[in-house]
Amino acid sequence: MKKIKLFDPVFDQDEIKAVIKTLKSGFWASGSGSGNVLKFENKFKKYTQSKACVAVNSGTAALNLALSLFDVKNKEVILPSLSFVSTAHCIVENGGIPIFVDVEPNTLCIDPKKIKQAVSKKTIAVIPVHFGGMSCNQDEIHKIARSFNLEIIEDAAHAVGTTWKNYRKIGAHSSAVCFSFHPVKNLAMPTGGLISLNHKNHKKFKKILDSRRWCGITDRKDTDYDVREIGWNYYMNEFSAVIGLQQLKKLDKLNKKRRKIAERYYNEISLESKMPFDQNCSYHLYWILVKNRQKVRKELAQNGIETGTHYKPIHSMKMYKKSNSLPITERVGKQIVTIPIHPNLKNSEIEKIINTVNKFA
Ligand SMILES: Cc1ncc(COP(=O)(O)O)c(C=O)c1O
C-alpha cells in the first residue's frame, strides 16, 4: 500500500535545473543578500505588495529578527498558544513576556476579543498566526492595535499566498509579516523564511535587518566592513533562493489546487468540527476535530494515510508555564487531526481520505 504523505513538496524540472545551475556556478551563499537572494526578495515584494523584504534562513529566524525591531524587553507580547513554538520563542529571545490568549473555535485563529482583554500597560505587540493559512480577523486586530498603540507582527508561516488578498481588501499591512519556506510549506525551500516590512520606517528597518541577518556586518566597502551591534548567521543561501524563485511562479496555481481539495473536504467530510472553506485561504493545513483522536489516527494510519496533530499548545510545554486557562486551545490540542491536503494528492487518494474520516461521522 502506497503511503499518503501528510506533506509533500511539489517540484519539477524547473527546480532541478535551477539547483544544478547553482551548484555548477560555485556561488552557493553570501550573507550580503546579493545574487538570487536579492532576486527572490524583489519578486516576493512585488507578489505581496509590501514595502521591503528581508530573506532569511527560516521562519524562526524571521520571527526572531522581526521582534528585534521593537523594544520588547520586559514588555508583554500577546499571541495564540495554538502554534509552533517559534511564535513564542521569538518573544523570549528578545527579552519579552509571552501572554497566551485563546483562539476562535471556527477558524482556530487568535480571538480579537481575547486580545483586547489581555492588553495591559506593558503590552507592546501582538503576534497573530494565520492558522493553516486562514486569515485572522485582520479588521478587528488592526482596530485593537490602533486603539492601544500596539505593533502587529504577523506569523504568516502557513499563509504564503493567502492573507495578502485580505490585506488588499482592507487596505492594511502589518508592521512585519514573517513567512516560513520550510519544505512542508506552500512555497517550499530546503530551509528559508522572509520578513516583509510595511512599517513607516521600513527603509531603516530593512537596513537594520540586512545587517542583523549577517552577524551585524555593516558599511561594506570592498573587503572592509564594520560591526556596530550583534547579529546572527540567518541569511538565505542561493539554493533556497533559486528553488523559491521557481516555487513562487507556481504558488497561486498550487494554492488553487489546495483550495479545491479543501472545498471537497468541507463539503464531503461529515464531521461537525472541521476547517471552514474560504476562497482566500492558502490551506497549508486542513484540520478536523475528533473526540477519539487515537482511534481515528490509527484507522487512517492503517489505511496508509499519514496525519498530524498541529499543535500541542505552547502553554502546555514545560518552558511556558500555563498562566491562565485557554479552554478552546486546550480542547483543540486534544482533538485536532491534520490530514493531507498537498497538491500532489490524486483524486483516488482524496476520496480514500474522505471515506476513512467519514467512518467516524
Ligand atoms: C506557525 C509557525 N510559525 C513559525 C514556524 C517556524 O518556521 P521554520 O520552521 O521555517 O523556522 C513554523 C514552522 O513550522 C510555523 O508553523
The ligand as a MOL file (V3000), in Angstrom:
LIG
                    3D

  0  0  0     0  0            999 V3000
M  V30 BEGIN CTAB
M  V30 COUNTS 16 16 0 0 0
M  V30 BEGIN ATOM
M  V30 1 C 3.1260 28.8190 12.7840 0
M  V30 2 C 4.6040 28.6590 12.5750 0
M  V30 3 N 5.4340 29.6360 12.9690 0
M  V30 4 C 6.7510 29.5530 12.7900 0
M  V30 5 C 7.3390 28.4700 12.1930 0
M  V30 6 C 8.8340 28.3870 12.0590 0
M  V30 7 O 9.2410 28.2610 10.7470 0
M  V30 8 P 10.6070 27.4850 10.3760 0
M  V30 9 O 10.3610 26.0300 10.5550 0
M  V30 10 O 10.8370 27.8480 8.9480 0
M  V30 11 O 11.6560 28.0000 11.2780 0
M  V30 12 C 6.5220 27.4240 11.7510 0
M  V30 13 C 7.1260 26.2510 11.0890 0
M  V30 14 O 6.8310 25.1550 11.2250 0
M  V30 15 C 5.1210 27.5020 11.9520 0
M  V30 16 O 4.3160 26.5340 11.5450 0
M  V30 END ATOM
M  V30 BEGIN BOND
M  V30 1 1 1 2
M  V30 2 1 2 3
M  V30 3 2 2 15
M  V30 4 2 3 4
M  V30 5 1 4 5
M  V30 6 1 5 6
M  V30 7 2 5 12
M  V30 8 1 6 7
M  V30 9 1 7 8
M  V30 10 2 8 9
M  V30 11 1 8 10
M  V30 12 1 8 11
M  V30 13 1 12 13
M  V30 14 1 12 15
M  V30 15 2 13 14
M  V30 16 1 15 16
M  V30 END BOND
M  V30 END CTAB
M  END
